[in-house]
Amino acid sequence: MENKIYDLLNLIRQNKGLVPIINYNPTDRLRDDLGFSSFDLAELTVRIEDEFDIDIFEDGLINTVGEIFEKLK
């Protein structure tokens, strides 16, 4: 599961012209550390929902990589 999330995060980063990240930390913030915009977060939501059949933003905002994993557990 974690590798798939990392792949999705890097796919979105690459689409923005950013270099992939090799090592993510649970405390990495989606906006501030990874450079995601609101549009990127919407794309991430759709991709995760398609892959895992869950809306990670259903109960509110997700701010960090670690929060994504918590929602998927």
Biopython code that builds the backbone (N, CA, C, O; Angstrom):
import numpy as np
from Bio.PDB.StructureBuilder import StructureBuilder

atoms = [
    (1, "MET", "N", (0.830, -1.189, 0.000)),
    (1, "MET", "CA", (0.000, 0.000, 0.000)),
    (1, "MET", "C", (0.878, 1.258, 0.000)),
    (1, "MET", "O", (0.633, 2.188, -0.768)),
    (2, "GLU", "N", (1.896, 1.282, 0.859)),
    (2, "GLU", "CA", (2.724, 2.478, 0.959)),
    (2, "GLU", "C", (3.409, 2.789, -0.367)),
    (2, "GLU", "O", (3.457, 3.945, -0.788)),
    (3, "ASN", "N", (3.937, 1.765, -1.023)),
    (3, "ASN", "CA", (4.622, 2.000, -2.300)),
    (3, "ASN", "C", (3.677, 2.576, -3.336)),
    (3, "ASN", "O", (4.071, 3.435, -4.125)),
    (4, "LYS", "N", (2.434, 2.115, -3.344)),
    (4, "LYS", "CA", (1.459, 2.635, -4.300)),
    (4, "LYS", "C", (1.172, 4.119, -4.019)),
    (4, "LYS", "O", (1.053, 4.914, -4.952)),
    (5, "ILE", "N", (1.063, 4.484, -2.756)),
    (5, "ILE", "CA", (0.847, 5.899, -2.394)),
    (5, "ILE", "C", (2.048, 6.728, -2.820)),
    (5, "ILE", "O", (1.883, 7.813, -3.378)),
    (6, "TYR", "N", (3.255, 6.233, -2.564)),
    (6, "TYR", "CA", (4.451, 6.960, -2.979)),
    (6, "TYR", "C", (4.471, 7.141, -4.494)),
    (6, "TYR", "O", (4.836, 8.206, -4.993)),
    (7, "ASP", "N", (4.075, 6.092, -5.225)),
    (7, "ASP", "CA", (4.011, 6.186, -6.684)),
    (7, "ASP", "C", (3.022, 7.263, -7.129)),
    (7, "ASP", "O", (3.299, 8.028, -8.054)),
    (8, "LEU", "N", (1.871, 7.315, -6.465)),
    (8, "LEU", "CA", (0.865, 8.330, -6.808)),
    (8, "LEU", "C", (1.370, 9.738, -6.494)),
    (8, "LEU", "O", (1.177, 10.661, -7.284)),
    (9, "LEU", "N", (2.012, 9.897, -5.347)),
    (9, "LEU", "CA", (2.559, 11.206, -4.980)),
    (9, "LEU", "C", (3.607, 11.652, -5.996)),
    (9, "LEU", "O", (3.618, 12.806, -6.423)),
    (10, "ASN", "N", (4.479, 10.733, -6.375)),
    (10, "ASN", "CA", (5.520, 11.079, -7.344)),
    (10, "ASN", "C", (4.951, 11.335, -8.732)),
    (10, "ASN", "O", (5.462, 12.188, -9.458)),
    (11, "LEU", "N", (3.912, 10.618, -9.108)),
    (11, "LEU", "CA", (3.274, 10.855, -10.401)),
    (11, "LEU", "C", (2.747, 12.285, -10.481)),
    (11, "LEU", "O", (2.938, 12.968, -11.487)),
    (12, "ILE", "N", (2.093, 12.726, -9.430)),
    (12, "ILE", "CA", (1.566, 14.089, -9.397)),
    (12, "ILE", "C", (2.715, 15.096, -9.411)),
    (12, "ILE", "O", (2.643, 16.110, -10.106)),
    (13, "ARG", "N", (3.767, 14.824, -8.652)),
    (13, "ARG", "CA", (4.939, 15.722, -8.657)),
    (13, "ARG", "C", (5.571, 15.791, -10.038)),
    (13, "ARG", "O", (5.939, 16.873, -10.496)),
    (14, "GLN", "N", (5.700, 14.655, -10.703)),
    (14, "GLN", "CA", (6.302, 14.638, -12.031)),
    (14, "GLN", "C", (5.437, 15.403, -13.034)),
    (14, "GLN", "O", (5.960, 16.087, -13.914)),
    (15, "ASN", "N", (4.106, 15.285, -12.899)),
    (15, "ASN", "CA", (3.205, 16.028, -13.787)),
    (15, "ASN", "C", (3.367, 17.535, -13.622)),
    (15, "ASN", "O", (3.045, 18.301, -14.530)),
    (16, "LYS", "N", (3.870, 17.961, -12.456)),
    (16, "LYS", "CA", (4.114, 19.382, -12.176)),
    (16, "LYS", "C", (5.528, 19.796, -12.564)),
    (16, "LYS", "O", (5.901, 20.959, -12.409)),
    (17, "GLY", "N", (6.326, 18.837, -13.075)),
    (17, "GLY", "CA", (7.706, 19.128, -13.431)),
    (17, "GLY", "C", (8.663, 19.077, -12.260)),
    (17, "GLY", "O", (9.790, 19.563, -12.349)),
    (18, "LEU", "N", (8.213, 18.485, -11.152)),
    (18, "LEU", "CA", (9.055, 18.355, -9.965)),
    (18, "LEU", "C", (9.731, 16.983, -9.956)),
    (18, "LEU", "O", (9.208, 16.016, -10.508)),
    (19, "VAL", "N", (10.878, 16.921, -9.333)),
    (19, "VAL", "CA", (11.598, 15.648, -9.265)),
    (19, "VAL", "C", (10.911, 14.706, -8.284)),
    (19, "VAL", "O", (10.327, 15.153, -7.296)),
    (20, "PRO", "N", (10.977, 13.406, -8.552)),
    (20, "PRO", "CA", (10.393, 12.434, -7.610)),
    (20, "PRO", "C", (11.148, 12.456, -6.284)),
    (20, "PRO", "O", (12.330, 12.796, -6.223)),
    (21, "ILE", "N", (10.447, 12.092, -5.249)),
    (21, "ILE", "CA", (11.050, 11.988, -3.922)),
    (21, "ILE", "C", (11.288, 10.506, -3.641)),
    (21, "ILE", "O", (10.396, 9.678, -3.826)),
    (22, "ILE", "N", (12.478, 10.191, -3.199)),
    (22, "ILE", "CA", (12.822, 8.791, -2.924)),
    (22, "ILE", "C", (12.346, 8.370, -1.543)),
    (22, "ILE", "O", (11.802, 7.278, -1.379)),
    (23, "ASN", "N", (12.546, 9.225, -0.555)),
    (23, "ASN", "CA", (12.173, 8.888, 0.822)),
    (23, "ASN", "C", (11.171, 9.896, 1.360)),
    (23, "ASN", "O", (11.489, 11.068, 1.563)),
    (24, "TYR", "N", (9.963, 9.420, 1.585)),
    (24, "TYR", "CA", (8.935, 10.254, 2.213)),
    (24, "TYR", "C", (8.957, 10.026, 3.711)),
    (24, "TYR", "O", (9.314, 8.949, 4.187)),
    (25, "ASN", "N", (8.570, 11.061, 4.449)),
    (25, "ASN", "CA", (8.405, 10.961, 5.895)),
    (25, "ASN", "C", (6.932, 11.133, 6.219)),
    (25, "ASN", "O", (6.235, 11.874, 5.526)),
    (26, "PRO", "N", (6.444, 10.467, 7.253)),
    (26, "PRO", "CA", (5.033, 10.623, 7.626)),
    (26, "PRO", "C", (4.656, 12.067, 7.928)),
    (26, "PRO", "O", (3.490, 12.443, 7.811)),
    (27, "THR", "N", (5.633, 12.872, 8.313)),
    (27, "THR", "CA", (5.346, 14.263, 8.668)),
    (27, "THR", "C", (5.420, 15.211, 7.475)),
    (27, "THR", "O", (5.158, 16.405, 7.622)),
    (28, "ASP", "N", (5.773, 14.696, 6.295)),
    (28, "ASP", "CA", (5.819, 15.544, 5.099)),
    (28, "ASP", "C", (4.437, 16.126, 4.837)),
    (28, "ASP", "O", (3.453, 15.395, 4.722)),
    (29, "ARG", "N", (4.377, 17.448, 4.745)),
    (29, "ARG", "CA", (3.111, 18.132, 4.485)),
    (29, "ARG", "C", (2.863, 18.195, 2.981)),
    (29, "ARG", "O", (3.754, 18.544, 2.206)),
    (30, "LEU", "N", (1.655, 17.858, 2.587)),
    (30, "LEU", "CA", (1.322, 17.783, 1.169)),
    (30, "LEU", "C", (1.516, 19.120, 0.456)),
    (30, "LEU", "O", (2.064, 19.168, -0.645)),
    (31, "ARG", "N", (1.071, 20.185, 1.077)),
    (31, "ARG", "CA", (1.186, 21.506, 0.447)),
    (31, "ARG", "C", (2.583, 22.099, 0.611)),
    (31, "ARG", "O", (3.224, 22.466, -0.374)),
    (32, "ASP", "N", (3.044, 22.191, 1.830)),
    (32, "ASP", "CA", (4.280, 22.915, 2.111)),
    (32, "ASP", "C", (5.540, 22.144, 1.705)),
    (32, "ASP", "O", (6.459, 22.727, 1.131)),
    (33, "ASP", "N", (5.590, 20.846, 1.995)),
    (33, "ASP", "CA", (6.792, 20.071, 1.717)),
    (33, "ASP", "C", (6.804, 19.455, 0.318)),
    (33, "ASP", "O", (7.858, 19.360, -0.311)),
    (34, "LEU", "N", (5.641, 19.040, -0.164)),
    (34, "LEU", "CA", (5.572, 18.387, -1.467)),
    (34, "LEU", "C", (5.149, 19.335, -2.579)),
    (34, "LEU", "O", (5.236, 18.990, -3.757)),
    (35, "GLY", "N", (4.692, 20.523, -2.212)),
    (35, "GLY", "CA", (4.343, 21.530, -3.215)),
    (35, "GLY", "C", (3.018, 21.306, -3.910)),
    (35, "GLY", "O", (2.825, 21.770, -5.034)),
    (36, "PHE", "N", (2.095, 20.599, -3.262)),
    (36, "PHE", "CA", (0.797, 20.311, -3.877)),
    (36, "PHE", "C", (-0.136, 21.507, -3.769)),
    (36, "PHE", "O", (-0.202, 22.173, -2.736)),
    (37, "SER", "N", (-0.847, 21.764, -4.841)),
    (37, "SER", "CA", (-1.888, 22.793, -4.860)),
    (37, "SER", "C", (-3.236, 22.132, -4.557)),
    (37, "SER", "O", (-3.317, 20.917, -4.378)),
    (38, "SER", "N", (-4.275, 22.937, -4.503)),
    (38, "SER", "CA", (-5.628, 22.393, -4.305)),
    (38, "SER", "C", (-5.991, 21.449, -5.449)),
    (38, "SER", "O", (-6.627, 20.418, -5.227)),
    (39, "PHE", "N", (-5.595, 21.791, -6.655)),
    (39, "PHE", "CA", (-5.847, 20.935, -7.817)),
    (39, "PHE", "C", (-5.123, 19.596, -7.665)),
    (39, "PHE", "O", (-5.684, 18.545, -7.973)),
    (40, "ASP", "N", (-3.875, 19.638, -7.189)),
    (40, "ASP", "CA", (-3.102, 18.410, -6.975)),
    (40, "ASP", "C", (-3.750, 17.524, -5.914)),
    (40, "ASP", "O", (-3.779, 16.301, -6.047)),
    (41, "LEU", "N", (-4.265, 18.151, -4.869)),
    (41, "LEU", "CA", (-4.933, 17.377, -3.817)),
    (41, "LEU", "C", (-6.210, 16.733, -4.347)),
    (41, "LEU", "O", (-6.544, 15.610, -3.968)),
    (42, "ALA", "N", (-6.917, 17.433, -5.214)),
    (42, "ALA", "CA", (-8.115, 16.850, -5.827)),
    (42, "ALA", "C", (-7.727, 15.658, -6.696)),
    (42, "ALA", "O", (-8.397, 14.626, -6.668)),
    (43, "GLU", "N", (-6.650, 15.794, -7.466)),
    (43, "GLU", "CA", (-6.178, 14.681, -8.286)),
    (43, "GLU", "C", (-5.761, 13.503, -7.412)),
    (43, "GLU", "O", (-6.075, 12.354, -7.726)),
    (44, "LEU", "N", (-5.060, 13.780, -6.326)),
    (44, "LEU", "CA", (-4.641, 12.724, -5.403)),
    (44, "LEU", "C", (-5.849, 12.007, -4.825)),
    (44, "LEU", "O", (-5.854, 10.780, -4.720)),
    (45, "THR", "N", (-6.865, 12.756, -4.451)),
    (45, "THR", "CA", (-8.090, 12.162, -3.909)),
    (45, "THR", "C", (-8.719, 11.203, -4.910)),
    (45, "THR", "O", (-9.097, 10.088, -4.549)),
    (46, "VAL", "N", (-8.832, 11.623, -6.150)),
    (46, "VAL", "CA", (-9.432, 10.780, -7.186)),
    (46, "VAL", "C", (-8.594, 9.532, -7.416)),
    (46, "VAL", "O", (-9.135, 8.431, -7.523)),
    (47, "ARG", "N", (-7.292, 9.692, -7.491)),
    (47, "ARG", "CA", (-6.420, 8.539, -7.740)),
    (47, "ARG", "C", (-6.463, 7.537, -6.590)),
    (47, "ARG", "O", (-6.481, 6.329, -6.824)),
    (48, "ILE", "N", (-6.480, 8.027, -5.350)),
    (48, "ILE", "CA", (-6.561, 7.129, -4.190)),
    (48, "ILE", "C", (-7.923, 6.461, -4.135)),
    (48, "ILE", "O", (-8.022, 5.274, -3.826)),
    (49, "GLU", "N", (-8.965, 7.209, -4.432)),
    (49, "GLU", "CA", (-10.307, 6.626, -4.438)),
    (49, "GLU", "C", (-10.420, 5.529, -5.499)),
    (49, "GLU", "O", (-11.018, 4.482, -5.249)),
    (50, "ASP", "N", (-9.849, 5.766, -6.674)),
    (50, "ASP", "CA", (-9.866, 4.750, -7.727)),
    (50, "ASP", "C", (-9.083, 3.504, -7.322)),
    (50, "ASP", "O", (-9.502, 2.382, -7.605)),
    (51, "GLU", "N", (-7.958, 3.704, -6.665)),
    (51, "GLU", "CA", (-7.075, 2.593, -6.311)),
    (51, "GLU", "C", (-7.552, 1.822, -5.073)),
    (51, "GLU", "O", (-7.481, 0.594, -5.040)),
    (52, "PHE", "N", (-8.037, 2.548, -4.055)),
    (52, "PHE", "CA", (-8.350, 1.935, -2.757)),
    (52, "PHE", "C", (-9.829, 2.008, -2.386)),
    (52, "PHE", "O", (-10.228, 1.477, -1.349)),
    (53, "ASP", "N", (-10.645, 2.654, -3.213)),
    (53, "ASP", "CA", (-12.078, 2.776, -2.964)),
    (53, "ASP", "C", (-12.386, 3.458, -1.638)),
    (53, "ASP", "O", (-13.258, 3.023, -0.886)),
    (54, "ILE", "N", (-11.644, 4.550, -1.360)),
    (54, "ILE", "CA", (-11.887, 5.338, -0.154)),
    (54, "ILE", "C", (-11.627, 6.804, -0.463)),
    (54, "ILE", "O", (-10.675, 7.131, -1.170)),
    (55, "ASP", "N", (-12.466, 7.684, 0.060)),
    (55, "ASP", "CA", (-12.280, 9.128, -0.065)),
    (55, "ASP", "C", (-11.516, 9.600, 1.165)),
    (55, "ASP", "O", (-12.088, 9.704, 2.250)),
    (56, "ILE", "N", (-10.230, 9.885, 1.001)),
    (56, "ILE", "CA", (-9.410, 10.239, 2.158)),
    (56, "ILE", "C", (-9.780, 11.596, 2.749)),
    (56, "ILE", "O", (-9.431, 11.879, 3.895)),
    (57, "PHE", "N", (-10.472, 12.433, 1.999)),
    (57, "PHE", "CA", (-10.862, 13.753, 2.492)),
    (57, "PHE", "C", (-12.316, 13.792, 2.968)),
    (57, "PHE", "O", (-12.854, 14.866, 3.236)),
    (58, "GLU", "N", (-12.943, 12.630, 3.073)),
    (58, "GLU", "CA", (-14.352, 12.573, 3.448)),
    (58, "GLU", "C", (-14.627, 13.221, 4.804)),
    (58, "GLU", "O", (-15.639, 13.901, 4.974)),
    (59, "ASP", "N", (-13.732, 13.012, 5.765)),
    (59, "ASP", "CA", (-13.942, 13.531, 7.119)),
    (59, "ASP", "C", (-13.177, 14.820, 7.396)),
    (59, "ASP", "O", (-13.069, 15.243, 8.547)),
    (60, "GLY", "N", (-12.652, 15.438, 6.362)),
    (60, "GLY", "CA", (-11.906, 16.672, 6.552)),
    (60, "GLY", "C", (-10.588, 16.637, 5.811)),
    (60, "GLY", "O", (-10.290, 15.694, 5.079)),
    (61, "LEU", "N", (-9.809, 17.679, 6.014)),
    (61, "LEU", "CA", (-8.557, 17.818, 5.290)),
    (61, "LEU", "C", (-7.504, 16.836, 5.761)),
    (61, "LEU", "O", (-7.443, 16.477, 6.937)),
    (62, "ILE", "N", (-6.684, 16.415, 4.830)),
    (62, "ILE", "CA", (-5.504, 15.612, 5.097)),
    (62, "ILE", "C", (-4.322, 16.528, 4.826)),
    (62, "ILE", "O", (-4.246, 17.150, 3.766)),
    (63, "ASN", "N", (-3.405, 16.615, 5.772)),
    (63, "ASN", "CA", (-2.292, 17.538, 5.613)),
    (63, "ASN", "C", (-0.939, 16.870, 5.403)),
    (63, "ASN", "O", (-0.033, 17.477, 4.832)),
    (64, "THR", "N", (-0.792, 15.625, 5.857)),
    (64, "THR", "CA", (0.514, 14.969, 5.789)),
    (64, "THR", "C", (0.414, 13.597, 5.129)),
    (64, "THR", "O", (-0.668, 13.023, 5.002)),
    (65, "VAL", "N", (1.563, 13.096, 4.717)),
    (65, "VAL", "CA", (1.637, 11.756, 4.142)),
    (65, "VAL", "C", (1.173, 10.724, 5.173)),
    (65, "VAL", "O", (0.461, 9.782, 4.826)),
    (66, "GLY", "N", (1.568, 10.894, 6.427)),
    (66, "GLY", "CA", (1.168, 9.974, 7.487)),
    (66, "GLY", "C", (-0.336, 9.909, 7.676)),
    (66, "GLY", "O", (-0.875, 8.843, 7.972)),
    (67, "GLU", "N", (-1.021, 11.029, 7.511)),
    (67, "GLU", "CA", (-2.478, 11.052, 7.640)),
    (67, "GLU", "C", (-3.145, 10.240, 6.533)),
    (67, "GLU", "O", (-4.205, 9.652, 6.747)),
    (68, "ILE", "N", (-2.531, 10.206, 5.354)),
    (68, "ILE", "CA", (-3.075, 9.375, 4.277)),
    (68, "ILE", "C", (-3.052, 7.912, 4.703)),
    (68, "ILE", "O", (-4.036, 7.192, 4.538)),
    (69, "PHE", "N", (-1.916, 7.481, 5.252)),
    (69, "PHE", "CA", (-1.797, 6.077, 5.672)),
    (69, "PHE", "C", (-2.761, 5.740, 6.800)),
    (69, "PHE", "O", (-3.304, 4.637, 6.845)),
    (70, "GLU", "N", (-2.974, 6.686, 7.709)),
    (70, "GLU", "CA", (-3.927, 6.457, 8.795)),
    (70, "GLU", "C", (-5.345, 6.251, 8.257)),
    (70, "GLU", "O", (-6.082, 5.393, 8.743)),
    (71, "LYS", "N", (-5.719, 7.047, 7.250)),
    (71, "LYS", "CA", (-7.053, 6.921, 6.655)),
    (71, "LYS", "C", (-7.215, 5.582, 5.939)),
    (71, "LYS", "O", (-8.307, 5.014, 5.923)),
    (72, "LEU", "N", (-6.136, 5.079, 5.350)),
    (72, "LEU", "CA", (-6.226, 3.842, 4.588)),
    (72, "LEU", "C", (-6.209, 2.598, 5.468)),
    (72, "LEU", "O", (-6.524, 1.506, 4.998)),
    (73, "LYS", "N", (-5.850, 2.747, 6.719)),
    (73, "LYS", "CA", (-5.817, 1.579, 7.638)),
    (73, "LYS", "C", (-7.199, 1.200, 8.094)),
    (73, "LYS", "O", (-7.358, 0.251, 8.861)),
]
sb = StructureBuilder()
sb.init_structure("model")
sb.init_model(0)
sb.init_chain("A")
sb.init_seg("    ")
for serial, (resi, resn, name, xyz) in enumerate(atoms, 1):
    if name == "N":
        sb.init_residue(resn, " ", resi, " ")
    sb.init_atom(name, np.array(xyz, "f"), 0.0, 1.0, " ", f" {name:<3s}", serial, name[0])
structure = sb.get_structure()
